[in-house]
Amino acid sequence: MTPAQIMAMQQRIKDRYDPFLKADGFWGPKSQAACRAYLRSLMPKPNPWPESRSLALQRFYGMPGDESQLVRIELPYPKQLPRFSVPSQRIPILSVLTWRRLANLQAARSLLPSSMPT
């Protein structure tokens, strides 16, 4: 990022979250901490995601290897992935497998009014 882009980001964080942040174009520890705090403030309360511990992850997603919790969701438009053997060729991806809880959370978020942050 250029110093001007950093200053613009710092100014947004200052205006919306931390009035004491200095918009100086330097991305140092104070800017990083203010950015992290601002992003955390945007998270839904309570946070719908599990803690990063094995037991919490297993309670949220289920046991590793349990494919009964996977569902297929259709993508809004095809994604193109390069073919490993011939990178110039592309493979269209029309759907993906994901965890049921993640798919349900994404479906719920899509119902929010467009004026609400997602």
C-alpha positions in Angstrom: 0.0 0.0 0.0 1.1 3.5 -0.6 1.4 6.1 2.2 -1.7 7.8 0.8 -3.7 4.6 0.9 -2.5 3.9 4.4 -3.5 7.5 5.4 -7.0 7.0 3.9 -7.4 3.8 5.9 -6.1 5.3 9.1 -8.5 8.3 8.6 -11.5 5.9 8.2 -10.6 4.0 11.3 -10.1 7.3 13.1 -13.5 8.7 12.0 -15.4 5.5 12.8 -13.6 4.0 15.8 -10.5 5.6 17.3 -10.5 9.4 17.3 -6.9 9.4 18.8 -5.4 7.5 15.9 -2.9 9.6 14.0 -3.4 9.4 10.2 0.3 9.7 9.2 0.7 7.2 6.4 2.9 4.9 8.5 1.4 1.4 9.2 3.0 0.8 12.6 1.9 -1.1 15.8 -0.6 1.6 16.8 -2.3 1.5 13.4 -2.3 -2.3 13.4 -3.8 -2.5 16.9 -6.5 0.1 16.0 -7.4 -1.8 12.8 -7.7 -5.1 14.6 -9.9 -3.5 17.3 -12.0 -1.8 14.7 -12.5 -5.0 12.8 -13.4 -6.9 16.0 -16.0 -4.2 16.7 -17.7 -5.1 13.5 -18.1 -8.7 14.4 -21.6 -9.8 15.3 -22.4 -10.2 19.0 -22.3 -12.9 20.1 -19.6 -14.1 17.7 -21.1 -17.1 15.8 -17.7 -18.7 15.2 -16.1 -21.2 17.5 -13.0 -20.6 19.5 -9.7 -21.9 18.0 -9.6 -24.9 20.4 -10.0 -28.5 19.2 -13.0 -29.2 21.4 -14.8 -26.0 20.5 -14.2 -26.7 16.8 -15.4 -30.3 17.1 -18.6 -29.1 18.8 -19.2 -26.5 16.1 -18.3 -28.5 13.0 -18.5 -32.1 14.2 -15.9 -34.8 14.2 -13.1 -34.7 11.6 -13.9 -36.9 8.6 -17.7 -36.9 9.3 -19.0 -36.1 5.9 -22.6 -36.3 7.0 -22.3 -32.6 8.0 -21.3 -31.5 4.4 -23.8 -29.9 2.0 -23.4 -28.7 -1.5 -24.1 -25.1 -2.3 -24.4 -23.6 -5.7 -22.2 -20.7 -6.5 -23.8 -17.5 -7.8 -21.6 -17.6 -10.9 -19.0 -20.2 -12.1 -15.5 -19.9 -10.7 -12.6 -20.9 -13.0 -9.7 -22.9 -11.6 -6.6 -23.7 -13.6 -6.0 -27.4 -14.4 -2.9 -28.5 -12.6 -1.5 -30.5 -15.6 -2.2 -27.7 -18.1 -2.4 -24.3 -16.4 -3.7 -22.6 -19.5 -6.9 -24.7 -19.4 -9.6 -23.8 -16.9 -12.1 -26.0 -15.0 -15.5 -24.4 -14.3 -16.6 -24.8 -10.6 -20.4 -24.5 -10.2 -20.8 -25.6 -6.6 -18.7 -26.4 -3.5 -19.1 -28.7 -0.5 -19.1 -26.9 2.9 -20.2 -27.6 6.4 -23.9 -27.4 7.1 -23.5 -24.8 9.8 -21.4 -22.6 7.5 -24.0 -22.9 4.7 -26.8 -22.0 7.1 -24.9 -19.0 8.5 -24.3 -17.7 4.9 -27.9 -18.2 4.0 -29.0 -16.2 7.1 -26.6 -13.4 6.3 -28.0 -13.2 2.7 -31.4 -12.3 4.2 -30.1 -9.2 6.0 -31.1 -5.9 4.5 -28.4 -4.5 2.3 -28.0 -1.5 4.6 -26.7 -3.7 7.4 -23.0 -4.6 7.6 -22.3 -8.3 6.8 
